Amino acid sequence: MPRMTAHDFDQEVLSLFDAYVHGVIDRRAFLEKAGKYTVGGLTAAMLLDRLSPSFAATVVNPDDERIKTESLEFDSPAGNGKARGYLVRPAAAKGKLPGILVIHENRGLNPHIEDIARRIALENFVAFAPDALFPIGGYPGDEDKAREAFQKLDQAETRKDFVAALAILKACSAPANLLGHESPVKTEDWWRRRESNPRP
């Protein structure tokens, strides 16, 4: 069966899913509210499954010989004290390459985000993906649990961890840029404001 797109769903269902993804409502509330939009044997649970992205297909394997990967812990004195990220670079890199800081969504550094970092490295960049959930145990292996954990983060501390991550990236790359997914900490918008008006 072909993967359904946003055009296949009622706008109210999409709004409910958006609220669920961003932690405004939990899974149970989504299923209860979405139930009235089910037709023809389609259950609310099936709706959620069809709306949810599929991260099953890995594009670049972690052991791909074209890249070097590293789980790197680093100091974040202005943030949570310690932080961790996934550093990926081309195996045959010579000299410093441009860097990309990969900011995940509100599910932490899950396998999909790690895969994105590896794909970026194959385009001849150094990719560094910090894990906002590291201070509270890291990605729990479950998307719903990850969303719940994300709500417990101190947003200001998380942003400072990302600033520390940028310093790590700049130390091992040429000029760095940001690839951000929307998240409750609004990191990408905050980053743009910070870079246009830097403070000591």
N, C-alpha and C positions, 0 to 999 in steps of 0.2 A: 504494500500500500504506500503510495507517495506521501512524503512528509507534508503535513498541513502547514499553511502559512497564516499570517495574521488576518488575511482577507477571508479566511474560512470561519472566523469566529465573530460572535456578537461583540460589539464594542464594550458592552457592560462586562462581559467575561474577560476581555483584555484588561479592563480597568481593575477588576478584581485580582487578576494575575499579577499586575504591576504592584498592587498593594501587598500581595503575598511575597513577591520577590524582594521587596524593599523593607519587609519586616513590619508593615503597618497592621497586617492581620496574619494569623498563623494558619497552618494547613487545615486545621479543623474548620476555622471560620470560612476559608475559601470554599471547602467542599460543601458546607451548609448553604452558602450564598449562591454558589454556582449551580446547585441542584435544580433550580427552576429553569435553567437554560438547557437542560438535557432533553434530547429527543431521540426517538428511534433506537432505543436500547443503549444509548450512550450515557454512561454514568458520570458523575462529577469527578470521580477518580480517574476515569479515562480522559476526561477533558484536561485535567492537570497534567497527565502523562503526555498528551499530545502538544500541550503548550510548552512544556519544559524542554530546554535544549538537550540534545544528545551529545555527551562527551565521550561516548564509548570508543570512537575511532581515533586512535593516536596517529598523528601524521608523521612525526619524527620520533623514533624510539630513543629512550634515554641512553642506550649503549651504541648509538649511531657513531661510527668511527670518524665522521666528518666534523664532530663537535667535541668539546670538553665541557663537562658539567661539574658543578661543585655546590654543595650546600654550605653556605658561608655564614658563620655567626660574626657579628660586629658590634662595637660599642655604640651606644646611643645615649650619651650622658644627659642630653637635654630632654630625651624622651623616656622610654621605659628602662633605660640602663643598658639592656642587651636586646639585640634584634637578630633576625636571621633572614637570609634571602637565597634565591636560587640563581647562581651565576653561570652563564653559558657563553662560550666563545668558539669561533671556528678553530678547529684543530690545527689548521695550517696557517694561522694568522701570523703575519710578520709586522712588527711594530704596532702602534696603537691604532685601533679602529674606532669608528663612531660608536657611541653607546646609546642604548635605549633602556630607560627605566620602565618596567612593566608593572602597572598598578592594577591589581585584581579588583573584582566586584566584591559584594558583601558575603562571599563564601570562603574567603581566604585563599591561600596559595594551593589550589586544588590541582589535580593532574592536568586539567585542560589549560590552566594558566602556565604550568611548567612546559607543556607542549608548545604553547605560543612562543615562549622564550626560546625554545630550541629552533622553531621555525625562523625566528628573527636572526638567530646566530647563523643559520644557513644562508642568509642574505648578506653575510659579511659584516655583521654588527656584533658588539658585545652586549648581551642582554642580562639585566639584573632585575629579578622579581622579588621584592621584599614581601615578607609574610606578616600582615598586620595581626594575625591571630597567634603569632609565636609567643607573646607574653602570657597567654592563657592556654597554652598547650598545642597551638598549631591547628592545622586543618584536621577535623575529627573523622574524616572519611565519609561523612554523610552531609548532604547539602542542607537539609533542614536543621541539623544540629549546628552546622557552620553559621547559618543565618542567626540562630539564637545566640551563639557565642559572640557574633559581631556586635550585637546590641550591648554587650557588656564592656566594650572598649571605651577608653577615654579618647575622644576624637583628637584633642590637642596633642596628647602623647603620641598617638599614631602618626599624625602629620610630622612630628619631629623625628620619628623613626624613619620616615620616608626621606626627610632631608639628610639624615645621616647616611641612608642608603645611597643617595645621590653622590655624596662625598666619596663613598667606596667606589662607585661606578666611575667617577671622574678620575680617580687614581689609576684606573686600569684601562681607560679608553680615551679617545679624542673627545671633542665636544659631545655632550649628551643631550638627549631629548626625552620626552615623556610619551608613553602609550598608556592611556588610562581608560578603564571601564567605570561606568557610573557606580558610585557606592555611597552609603549614608554619610561618610566623612567628607564627601564632596571634594576629594583631594585634587582633582584636575582643575576645578575652578580656583581653588585656593592657591594651587601651584602657579597658575598663570598670573594671579595678582602678586604673588611673592616675587616671581622672576621679573615682573615689570616694575616693582618697587622694592628692591632688595633692602633688607635691614641686617645689621650686624648680628 
